[in-house]
Amino acid sequence: MTTKKIDFEKALHQLQTIVEELETGELPLDEAIKKFKIGSALAKQCLEMLDSIKVKVEEVVGEEKGKLKRKPFKPEN
């Protein structure tokens, strides 16, 4: 598995797979460490992509008198 730039869905799927593998507790220590490092890089990449999308959403949301207006992105909790 590699951590080169991939689309969000693929990165998230790989991250979920790694988490499931680590949660079993059946991986040898060396393999678990390798998977953890890859998972950490994927998690960082996913967060960066989400931050980028957040900025794009802020830039296009809202309309006032026919003009786009920038509004802060507020995620639902």
Backbone atoms as SQL, in Angstrom:
CREATE TABLE atoms (id INTEGER PRIMARY KEY, chain TEXT, resi INTEGER, resn TEXT, atom TEXT, x REAL, y REAL, z REAL);
INSERT INTO atoms VALUES
  (1, 'A', 1, 'MET', 'N', 0.832, -1.185, 0.000),
  (2, 'A', 1, 'MET', 'CA', 0.000, 0.000, 0.000),
  (3, 'A', 1, 'MET', 'C', 0.873, 1.244, 0.000),
  (4, 'A', 2, 'THR', 'N', 0.443, 2.244, -0.726),
  (5, 'A', 2, 'THR', 'CA', 1.222, 3.472, -0.843),
  (6, 'A', 2, 'THR', 'C', 0.399, 4.670, -0.379),
  (7, 'A', 3, 'THR', 'N', 1.090, 5.741, -0.006),
  (8, 'A', 3, 'THR', 'CA', 0.380, 6.927, 0.463),
  (9, 'A', 3, 'THR', 'C', 0.501, 8.084, -0.521),
  (10, 'A', 4, 'LYS', 'N', 0.799, 7.778, -1.799),
  (11, 'A', 4, 'LYS', 'CA', 0.830, 8.855, -2.790),
  (12, 'A', 4, 'LYS', 'C', -0.555, 9.475, -2.885),
  (13, 'A', 5, 'LYS', 'N', -0.636, 10.657, -3.497),
  (14, 'A', 5, 'LYS', 'CA', -1.915, 11.364, -3.592),
  (15, 'A', 5, 'LYS', 'C', -2.942, 10.523, -4.345),
  (16, 'A', 6, 'ILE', 'N', -4.057, 10.257, -3.698),
  (17, 'A', 6, 'ILE', 'CA', -5.171, 9.543, -4.313),
  (18, 'A', 6, 'ILE', 'C', -6.447, 10.287, -3.948),
  (19, 'A', 7, 'ASP', 'N', -7.559, 9.909, -4.564),
  (20, 'A', 7, 'ASP', 'CA', -8.786, 10.626, -4.248),
  (21, 'A', 7, 'ASP', 'C', -9.268, 10.279, -2.841),
  (22, 'A', 8, 'PHE', 'N', -10.127, 11.124, -2.324),
  (23, 'A', 8, 'PHE', 'CA', -10.566, 11.028, -0.942),
  (24, 'A', 8, 'PHE', 'C', -11.201, 9.676, -0.631),
  (25, 'A', 9, 'GLU', 'N', -12.081, 9.212, -1.495),
  (26, 'A', 9, 'GLU', 'CA', -12.786, 7.960, -1.238),
  (27, 'A', 9, 'GLU', 'C', -11.823, 6.781, -1.132),
  (28, 'A', 10, 'LYS', 'N', -10.843, 6.724, -2.026),
  (29, 'A', 10, 'LYS', 'CA', -9.858, 5.634, -1.976),
  (30, 'A', 10, 'LYS', 'C', -9.010, 5.727, -0.720),
  (31, 'A', 11, 'ALA', 'N', -8.588, 6.937, -0.372),
  (32, 'A', 11, 'ALA', 'CA', -7.769, 7.127, 0.832),
  (33, 'A', 11, 'ALA', 'C', -8.546, 6.720, 2.074),
  (34, 'A', 12, 'LEU', 'N', -9.807, 7.132, 2.152),
  (35, 'A', 12, 'LEU', 'CA', -10.635, 6.793, 3.307),
  (36, 'A', 12, 'LEU', 'C', -10.869, 5.292, 3.390),
  (37, 'A', 13, 'HIS', 'N', -11.115, 4.658, 2.259),
  (38, 'A', 13, 'HIS', 'CA', -11.318, 3.201, 2.243),
  (39, 'A', 13, 'HIS', 'C', -10.052, 2.479, 2.719),
  (40, 'A', 14, 'GLN', 'N', -8.898, 2.889, 2.234),
  (41, 'A', 14, 'GLN', 'CA', -7.640, 2.273, 2.667),
  (42, 'A', 14, 'GLN', 'C', -7.430, 2.479, 4.159),
  (43, 'A', 15, 'LEU', 'N', -7.741, 3.665, 4.647),
  (44, 'A', 15, 'LEU', 'CA', -7.596, 3.958, 6.069),
  (45, 'A', 15, 'LEU', 'C', -8.521, 3.070, 6.899),
  (46, 'A', 16, 'GLN', 'N', -9.758, 2.911, 6.467),
  (47, 'A', 16, 'GLN', 'CA', -10.696, 2.047, 7.180),
  (48, 'A', 16, 'GLN', 'C', -10.210, 0.596, 7.213),
  (49, 'A', 17, 'THR', 'N', -9.654, 0.139, 6.104),
  (50, 'A', 17, 'THR', 'CA', -9.127, -1.225, 6.037),
  (51, 'A', 17, 'THR', 'C', -7.970, -1.405, 7.018),
  (52, 'A', 18, 'ILE', 'N', -7.082, -0.435, 7.057),
  (53, 'A', 18, 'ILE', 'CA', -5.935, -0.498, 7.973),
  (54, 'A', 18, 'ILE', 'C', -6.409, -0.509, 9.423),
  (55, 'A', 19, 'VAL', 'N', -7.382, 0.338, 9.750),
  (56, 'A', 19, 'VAL', 'CA', -7.906, 0.386, 11.121),
  (57, 'A', 19, 'VAL', 'C', -8.485, -0.976, 11.502),
  (58, 'A', 20, 'GLU', 'N', -9.248, -1.565, 10.601),
  (59, 'A', 20, 'GLU', 'CA', -9.833, -2.885, 10.873),
  (60, 'A', 20, 'GLU', 'C', -8.742, -3.932, 11.106),
  (61, 'A', 21, 'GLU', 'N', -7.688, -3.895, 10.290),
  (62, 'A', 21, 'GLU', 'CA', -6.586, -4.851, 10.442),
  (63, 'A', 21, 'GLU', 'C', -5.881, -4.656, 11.777),
  (64, 'A', 22, 'LEU', 'N', -5.656, -3.410, 12.157),
  (65, 'A', 22, 'LEU', 'CA', -4.970, -3.132, 13.421),
  (66, 'A', 22, 'LEU', 'C', -5.836, -3.528, 14.621),
  (67, 'A', 23, 'GLU', 'N', -7.139, -3.333, 14.500),
  (68, 'A', 23, 'GLU', 'CA', -8.037, -3.643, 15.609),
  (69, 'A', 23, 'GLU', 'C', -8.117, -5.130, 15.918),
  (70, 'A', 24, 'THR', 'N', -7.796, -5.966, 14.935),
  (71, 'A', 24, 'THR', 'CA', -7.842, -7.410, 15.189),
  (72, 'A', 24, 'THR', 'C', -6.764, -7.839, 16.177),
  (73, 'A', 25, 'GLY', 'N', -5.649, -7.100, 16.196),
  (74, 'A', 25, 'GLY', 'CA', -4.542, -7.443, 17.079),
  (75, 'A', 25, 'GLY', 'C', -3.765, -8.665, 16.627),
  (76, 'A', 26, 'GLU', 'N', -4.014, -9.094, 15.404),
  (77, 'A', 26, 'GLU', 'CA', -3.376, -10.316, 14.900),
  (78, 'A', 26, 'GLU', 'C', -2.143, -10.067, 14.042),
  (79, 'A', 27, 'LEU', 'N', -1.836, -8.823, 13.740),
  (80, 'A', 27, 'LEU', 'CA', -0.675, -8.519, 12.903),
  (81, 'A', 27, 'LEU', 'C', 0.603, -8.603, 13.722),
  (82, 'A', 28, 'PRO', 'N', 1.676, -9.112, 13.117),
  (83, 'A', 28, 'PRO', 'CA', 2.973, -9.048, 13.798),
  (84, 'A', 28, 'PRO', 'C', 3.350, -7.590, 14.044),
  (85, 'A', 29, 'LEU', 'N', 4.142, -7.342, 15.066),
  (86, 'A', 29, 'LEU', 'CA', 4.479, -5.980, 15.465),
  (87, 'A', 29, 'LEU', 'C', 5.048, -5.157, 14.317),
  (88, 'A', 30, 'ASP', 'N', 6.001, -5.703, 13.566),
  (89, 'A', 30, 'ASP', 'CA', 6.605, -4.963, 12.447),
  (90, 'A', 30, 'ASP', 'C', 5.549, -4.559, 11.417),
  (91, 'A', 31, 'GLU', 'N', 4.662, -5.474, 11.090),
  (92, 'A', 31, 'GLU', 'CA', 3.603, -5.195, 10.116),
  (93, 'A', 31, 'GLU', 'C', 2.623, -4.156, 10.668),
  (94, 'A', 32, 'ALA', 'N', 2.294, -4.253, 11.947),
  (95, 'A', 32, 'ALA', 'CA', 1.382, -3.298, 12.574),
  (96, 'A', 32, 'ALA', 'C', 1.977, -1.891, 12.551),
  (97, 'A', 33, 'ILE', 'N', 3.263, -1.779, 12.801),
  (98, 'A', 33, 'ILE', 'CA', 3.931, -0.470, 12.776),
  (99, 'A', 33, 'ILE', 'C', 3.897, 0.110, 11.370),
  (100, 'A', 34, 'LYS', 'N', 4.171, -0.722, 10.357),
  (101, 'A', 34, 'LYS', 'CA', 4.118, -0.258, 8.967),
  (102, 'A', 34, 'LYS', 'C', 2.717, 0.221, 8.612),
  (103, 'A', 35, 'LYS', 'N', 1.712, -0.554, 8.984),
  (104, 'A', 35, 'LYS', 'CA', 0.320, -0.185, 8.691),
  (105, 'A', 35, 'LYS', 'C', -0.058, 1.105, 9.422),
  (106, 'A', 36, 'PHE', 'N', 0.397, 1.246, 10.668),
  (107, 'A', 36, 'PHE', 'CA', 0.101, 2.448, 11.436),
  (108, 'A', 36, 'PHE', 'C', 0.683, 3.685, 10.756),
  (109, 'A', 37, 'LYS', 'N', 1.916, 3.595, 10.266),
  (110, 'A', 37, 'LYS', 'CA', 2.546, 4.721, 9.579),
  (111, 'A', 37, 'LYS', 'C', 1.784, 5.085, 8.309),
  (112, 'A', 38, 'ILE', 'N', 1.393, 4.084, 7.546),
  (113, 'A', 38, 'ILE', 'CA', 0.623, 4.328, 6.324),
  (114, 'A', 38, 'ILE', 'C', -0.728, 4.951, 6.686),
  (115, 'A', 39, 'GLY', 'N', -1.376, 4.408, 7.716),
  (116, 'A', 39, 'GLY', 'CA', -2.664, 4.937, 8.159),
  (117, 'A', 39, 'GLY', 'C', -2.564, 6.379, 8.624),
  (118, 'A', 40, 'SER', 'N', -1.500, 6.704, 9.318),
  (119, 'A', 40, 'SER', 'CA', -1.299, 8.084, 9.780),
  (120, 'A', 40, 'SER', 'C', -1.161, 9.038, 8.598),
  (121, 'A', 41, 'ALA', 'N', -0.412, 8.621, 7.589),
  (122, 'A', 41, 'ALA', 'CA', -0.240, 9.453, 6.393),
  (123, 'A', 41, 'ALA', 'C', -1.565, 9.603, 5.646),
  (124, 'A', 42, 'LEU', 'N', -2.339, 8.531, 5.564),
  (125, 'A', 42, 'LEU', 'CA', -3.640, 8.604, 4.897),
  (126, 'A', 42, 'LEU', 'C', -4.598, 9.518, 5.662),
  (127, 'A', 43, 'ALA', 'N', -4.595, 9.430, 6.988),
  (128, 'A', 43, 'ALA', 'CA', -5.456, 10.278, 7.807),
  (129, 'A', 43, 'ALA', 'C', -5.099, 11.751, 7.590),
  (130, 'A', 44, 'LYS', 'N', -3.815, 12.045, 7.560),
  (131, 'A', 44, 'LYS', 'CA', -3.366, 13.422, 7.323),
  (132, 'A', 44, 'LYS', 'C', -3.816, 13.899, 5.951),
  (133, 'A', 45, 'GLN', 'N', -3.663, 13.048, 4.951),
  (134, 'A', 45, 'GLN', 'CA', -4.063, 13.395, 3.589),
  (135, 'A', 45, 'GLN', 'C', -5.573, 13.648, 3.524),
  (136, 'A', 46, 'CYS', 'N', -6.375, 12.820, 4.190),
  (137, 'A', 46, 'CYS', 'CA', -7.828, 13.005, 4.193),
  (138, 'A', 46, 'CYS', 'C', -8.202, 14.337, 4.856),
  (139, 'A', 47, 'LEU', 'N', -7.561, 14.647, 5.969),
  (140, 'A', 47, 'LEU', 'CA', -7.838, 15.910, 6.653),
  (141, 'A', 47, 'LEU', 'C', -7.483, 17.114, 5.781),
  (142, 'A', 48, 'GLU', 'N', -6.363, 17.023, 5.075),
  (143, 'A', 48, 'GLU', 'CA', -5.957, 18.104, 4.179),
  (144, 'A', 48, 'GLU', 'C', -6.969, 18.291, 3.046),
  (145, 'A', 49, 'MET', 'N', -7.463, 17.169, 2.512),
  (146, 'A', 49, 'MET', 'CA', -8.462, 17.256, 1.446),
  (147, 'A', 49, 'MET', 'C', -9.754, 17.865, 1.972),
  (148, 'A', 50, 'LEU', 'N', -10.169, 17.484, 3.176),
  (149, 'A', 50, 'LEU', 'CA', -11.386, 18.049, 3.762),
  (150, 'A', 50, 'LEU', 'C', -11.226, 19.547, 4.020),
  (151, 'A', 51, 'ASP', 'N', -10.056, 19.953, 4.501),
  (152, 'A', 51, 'ASP', 'CA', -9.800, 21.378, 4.708),
  (153, 'A', 51, 'ASP', 'C', -9.884, 22.145, 3.391),
  (154, 'A', 52, 'SER', 'N', -9.350, 21.563, 2.327),
  (155, 'A', 52, 'SER', 'CA', -9.391, 22.186, 1.009),
  (156, 'A', 52, 'SER', 'C', -10.833, 22.324, 0.523),
  (157, 'A', 53, 'ILE', 'N', -11.622, 21.296, 0.729),
  (158, 'A', 53, 'ILE', 'CA', -13.026, 21.328, 0.324),
  (159, 'A', 53, 'ILE', 'C', -13.781, 22.362, 1.146),
  (160, 'A', 54, 'LYS', 'N', -13.460, 22.465, 2.423),
  (161, 'A', 54, 'LYS', 'CA', -14.111, 23.445, 3.294),
  (162, 'A', 54, 'LYS', 'C', -13.916, 24.852, 2.739),
  (163, 'A', 55, 'VAL', 'N', -12.716, 25.168, 2.291),
  (164, 'A', 55, 'VAL', 'CA', -12.432, 26.484, 1.723),
  (165, 'A', 55, 'VAL', 'C', -13.257, 26.698, 0.465),
  (166, 'A', 56, 'LYS', 'N', -13.361, 25.700, -0.383),
  (167, 'A', 56, 'LYS', 'CA', -14.142, 25.832, -1.611),
  (168, 'A', 56, 'LYS', 'C', -15.616, 26.044, -1.293),
  (169, 'A', 57, 'VAL', 'N', -16.122, 25.346, -0.289),
  (170, 'A', 57, 'VAL', 'CA', -17.522, 25.505, 0.097),
  (171, 'A', 57, 'VAL', 'C', -17.757, 26.916, 0.621),
  (172, 'A', 58, 'GLU', 'N', -16.847, 27.422, 1.408),
  (173, 'A', 58, 'GLU', 'CA', -16.977, 28.779, 1.939),
  (174, 'A', 58, 'GLU', 'C', -17.044, 29.806, 0.817),
  (175, 'A', 59, 'GLU', 'N', -16.342, 29.573, -0.241),
  (176, 'A', 59, 'GLU', 'CA', -16.258, 30.552, -1.312),
  (177, 'A', 59, 'GLU', 'C', -17.500, 30.605, -2.182),
  (178, 'A', 60, 'VAL', 'N', -18.327, 29.575, -2.208),
  (179, 'A', 60, 'VAL', 'CA', -19.450, 29.551, -3.136),
  (180, 'A', 60, 'VAL', 'C', -20.823, 29.487, -2.468),
  (181, 'A', 61, 'VAL', 'N', -20.899, 29.406, -1.185),
  (182, 'A', 61, 'VAL', 'CA', -22.174, 29.283, -0.499),
  (183, 'A', 61, 'VAL', 'C', -22.813, 30.650, -0.313),
  (184, 'A', 62, 'GLY', 'N', -24.114, 30.703, -0.520),
  (185, 'A', 62, 'GLY', 'CA', -24.870, 31.919, -0.244),
  (186, 'A', 62, 'GLY', 'C', -25.025, 32.815, -1.450),
  (187, 'A', 63, 'GLU', 'N', -26.162, 33.490, -1.510),
  (188, 'A', 63, 'GLU', 'CA', -26.399, 34.437, -2.594),
  (189, 'A', 63, 'GLU', 'C', -27.226, 35.581, -2.034),
  (190, 'A', 64, 'GLU', 'N', -26.806, 36.786, -2.317),
  (191, 'A', 64, 'GLU', 'CA', -27.516, 37.967, -1.849),
  (192, 'A', 64, 'GLU', 'C', -27.594, 38.963, -2.997),
  (193, 'A', 65, 'LYS', 'N', -28.803, 39.272, -3.439),
  (194, 'A', 65, 'LYS', 'CA', -29.027, 40.207, -4.546),
  (195, 'A', 65, 'LYS', 'C', -28.267, 39.788, -5.799),
  (196, 'A', 66, 'GLY', 'N', -28.287, 38.487, -6.084),
  (197, 'A', 66, 'GLY', 'CA', -27.660, 37.976, -7.290),
  (198, 'A', 66, 'GLY', 'C', -26.152, 37.835, -7.231),
  (199, 'A', 67, 'LYS', 'N', -25.550, 38.123, -6.089),
  (200, 'A', 67, 'LYS', 'CA', -24.096, 38.022, -5.958),
  (201, 'A', 67, 'LYS', 'C', -23.756, 36.945, -4.942),
  (202, 'A', 68, 'LEU', 'N', -22.674, 36.239, -5.226),
  (203, 'A', 68, 'LEU', 'CA', -22.205, 35.240, -4.274),
  (204, 'A', 68, 'LEU', 'C', -21.631, 35.937, -3.059),
  (205, 'A', 69, 'LYS', 'N', -21.903, 35.372, -1.937),
  (206, 'A', 69, 'LYS', 'CA', -21.398, 35.933, -0.691),
  (207, 'A', 69, 'LYS', 'C', -20.685, 34.829, 0.078),
  (208, 'A', 70, 'ARG', 'N', -19.523, 35.134, 0.574),
  (209, 'A', 70, 'ARG', 'CA', -18.748, 34.152, 1.314),
  (210, 'A', 70, 'ARG', 'C', -19.298, 34.021, 2.728),
  (211, 'A', 71, 'LYS', 'N', -19.589, 32.764, 3.083),
  (212, 'A', 71, 'LYS', 'CA', -20.074, 32.481, 4.413),
  (213, 'A', 71, 'LYS', 'C', -19.178, 31.416, 5.029),
  (214, 'A', 72, 'PRO', 'N', -18.927, 31.487, 6.327),
  (215, 'A', 72, 'PRO', 'CA', -18.098, 30.474, 6.968),
  (216, 'A', 72, 'PRO', 'C', -18.781, 29.117, 6.934),
  (217, 'A', 73, 'PHE', 'N', -17.978, 28.093, 6.757),
  (218, 'A', 73, 'PHE', 'CA', -18.467, 26.719, 6.769),
  (219, 'A', 73, 'PHE', 'C', -18.642, 26.277, 8.210),
  (220, 'A', 74, 'LYS', 'N', -19.807, 25.790, 8.544),
  (221, 'A', 74, 'LYS', 'CA', -20.077, 25.283, 9.886),
  (222, 'A', 74, 'LYS', 'C', -20.547, 23.846, 9.774),
  (223, 'A', 75, 'PRO', 'N', -19.660, 22.887, 10.091),
  (224, 'A', 75, 'PRO', 'CA', -20.054, 21.485, 9.995),
  (225, 'A', 75, 'PRO', 'C', -21.146, 21.149, 11.003),
  (226, 'A', 76, 'GLU', 'N', -22.020, 20.231, 10.616),
  (227, 'A', 76, 'GLU', 'CA', -23.056, 19.773, 11.528),
  (228, 'A', 76, 'GLU', 'C', -22.461, 18.789, 12.498),
  (229, 'A', 77, 'ASN', 'N', -22.819, 18.900, 13.748),
  (230, 'A', 77, 'ASN', 'CA', -22.302, 17.975, 14.766),
  (231, 'A', 77, 'ASN', 'C', -23.321, 16.982, 15.161);
